[in-house]
C-alpha cells in the first residue's frame, strides 16, 4: 500500500513538473498540428457508423455519417451511399424533417433507394400523393436486399392509408 501511495505521489509531482516545463517553453506550449487524416480512417469510421445503425443506435450513426460527409477525404463515389445511410439513421431516430433535409442535400441520382426513402418520409408525414409518386418510382430490382423489406413496408403503409386491407 505504501509503495502505491509513493507511486501516485511521484506521478503527481512528475505531471506538475512537466506542466511547468511546458508553460516555460513556448515551443512545448504551442498547440499541436491537426492530425493527418488517412482514407483508411474514413473507412473505419464508415464501418463504425454502419455497425451503430445495425445495432440500434441511430443517433450515433447519424453523427458519424455527418462527420463522414463533412470529411474532405470522403470518396465522391461513396457520398450517395452515405447520404442514404444518414437518411435511414434519421428516419430510424424519428427525425423526419432532418431526414428529408439530408436526402434533398445529398448528391447522386434519385434512384430506387433514394425514392424509397423519400416515400417512407412522405408517408410518415401524411403526404400521401408524394409518397405514392415516390413508391411508383421504386424498382424492386434496383434495391439491395436490405431495402426490399422497406419497400414492402412502404407499399403496406400506402395500402393502409387508402383503406385497402387486402
C-alpha positions in Angstrom: 0.0 0.0 0.0 2.9 2.3 0.9 4.5 1.7 -2.5 1.3 2.5 -4.3 0.9 5.8 -2.4 4.6 6.7 -3.2 4.0 5.8 -6.9 0.9 8.0 -7.1 2.7 10.9 -5.3 5.6 10.6 -7.7 3.3 10.6 -10.7 1.6 13.8 -9.5 4.9 15.5 -8.9 6.2 14.5 -12.4 3.0 15.7 -14.1 3.3 19.1 -12.3 7.0 19.4 -13.4 6.1 18.6 -17.0 3.3 21.2 -16.9 5.7 23.8 -15.6 8.2 22.9 -18.3 5.6 23.3 -21.0 4.5 26.6 -19.6 8.0 28.0 -19.5 8.8 26.7 -23.0 6.7 28.4 -25.8 7.6 25.7 -28.3 6.3 23.0 -25.9 3.2 25.1 -25.1 2.3 25.6 -28.8 -0.8 23.8 -29.9 -0.3 20.6 -31.8 -0.8 20.5 -35.5 -4.0 18.8 -36.7 -3.7 15.1 -37.2 -3.0 13.8 -40.6 -6.1 12.1 -42.0 -5.8 8.9 -44.0 -8.5 7.3 -46.2 -8.3 4.2 -44.0 -9.6 6.3 -41.1 -12.6 7.3 -43.2 -13.3 3.6 -43.9 -13.0 2.6 -40.3 -15.5 5.4 -39.3 -17.9 4.2 -42.1 -17.8 0.7 -40.6 -18.5 2.1 -37.1 -21.4 4.2 -38.4 -22.9 1.2 -40.3 -22.5 -1.0 -37.2 -24.1 1.6 -34.9 -27.1 1.7 -37.2 -27.4 -2.1 -37.3 -27.2 -2.3 -33.5 -30.0 0.2 -33.0 -28.0 3.4 -32.2 -29.4 5.7 -34.9 -28.3 9.0 -33.3 -24.7 7.8 -33.0 -24.8 6.5 -36.6 -26.3 9.8 -37.8 -23.5 11.8 -36.1 -20.8 9.5 -37.7 -22.4 9.7 -41.1 -22.4 13.5 -40.9 -18.8 13.5 -40.0 -18.0 11.3 -42.9 -19.9 13.6 -45.3 -18.0 16.6 -44.0 -14.6 15.0 -44.3 -12.5 16.2 -47.2 -11.2 12.8 -47.9 -14.7 11.3 -48.5 -14.6 9.4 -51.8 -17.0 11.1 -54.2 -18.5 7.7 -55.2 -19.4 7.0 -51.6 -21.3 10.2 -50.8 -24.6 8.9 -52.3 -24.4 5.7 -50.2 -23.5 7.6 -47.0 -26.3 10.2 -47.6 -28.8 7.3 -48.0 -27.4 5.7 -44.8 -27.7 9.1 -42.9 -31.3 9.4 -44.1 -32.0 5.9 -42.9 -30.5 6.7 -39.5 -32.5 9.8 -39.1 -35.7 8.0 -40.2 -34.9 5.3 -37.6 -34.5 8.0 -35.0 -37.9 9.6 -35.9 -36.4 12.8 -37.2 -38.4 13.1 -40.3 -37.6 16.8 -41.2 -33.9 16.2 -40.7 -34.1 13.0 -42.9 -35.9 15.0 -45.6 -33.2 17.7 -45.5 -30.4 15.2 -45.6 -31.9 13.3 -48.5 -32.5 16.5 -50.5 -29.0 17.8 -49.8 -27.3 14.6 -50.9 -25.6 14.1 -54.2 -26.3 11.4 -56.7 -29.1 10.1 -58.6 -32.7 9.8 -57.5 -32.6 6.0 -57.9 -34.8 3.4 -56.4 -33.1 3.6 -53.0 -33.5 7.4 -52.9 -37.1 7.1 -54.0 -37.8 4.5 -51.3 -36.5 6.8 -48.5 -38.4 9.8 -50.0 -41.6 7.6 -50.0 -41.1 6.5 -46.4 -40.6 10.1 -45.2 -43.6 11.3 -47.1 -46.0 8.6 -45.9 -45.0 9.3 -42.3 -45.6 13.0 -42.8 -49.0 12.2 -44.2 -48.1 13.5 -47.7 -49.7 10.6 -49.4 -49.6 11.9 -53.0 -45.8 12.4 -52.7 -45.4 9.0 -51.1 -47.4 7.3 -53.9 -45.3 9.1 -56.6 -42.1 8.0 -54.9 -43.3 4.5 -54.4 -44.2 4.2 -58.1 -40.7 5.2 -59.0 -39.2 2.4 -56.9 -38.0 -0.5 -59.0 -37.6 -3.5 -56.6 -34.8 -4.9 -58.8 -32.9 -1.7 -58.2 -32.9 -2.2 -54.5 -30.4 -4.0 -52.3 -31.6 -6.9 -50.2 -31.8 -4.8 -47.0 -34.1 -2.3 -48.8 -36.6 -4.8 -50.2 -38.3 -5.2 -46.9 -38.6 -1.5 -46.5 -40.3 -1.4 -50.0 -42.9 -3.9 -48.8 -43.4 -1.7 -45.7 -43.9 1.4 -47.8 -46.5 -0.5 -50.0 -48.3 -1.7 -46.9 -48.4 1.8 -45.3 -49.8 3.2 -48.5 -52.4 0.5 -48.8 -53.4 1.0 -45.2 -53.7 4.8 -45.7 -56.0 4.1 -48.7 -58.1 1.7 -46.6 -57.1 -1.3 -48.8 -56.7 -4.1 -46.3 -56.3 -6.8 -49.0 
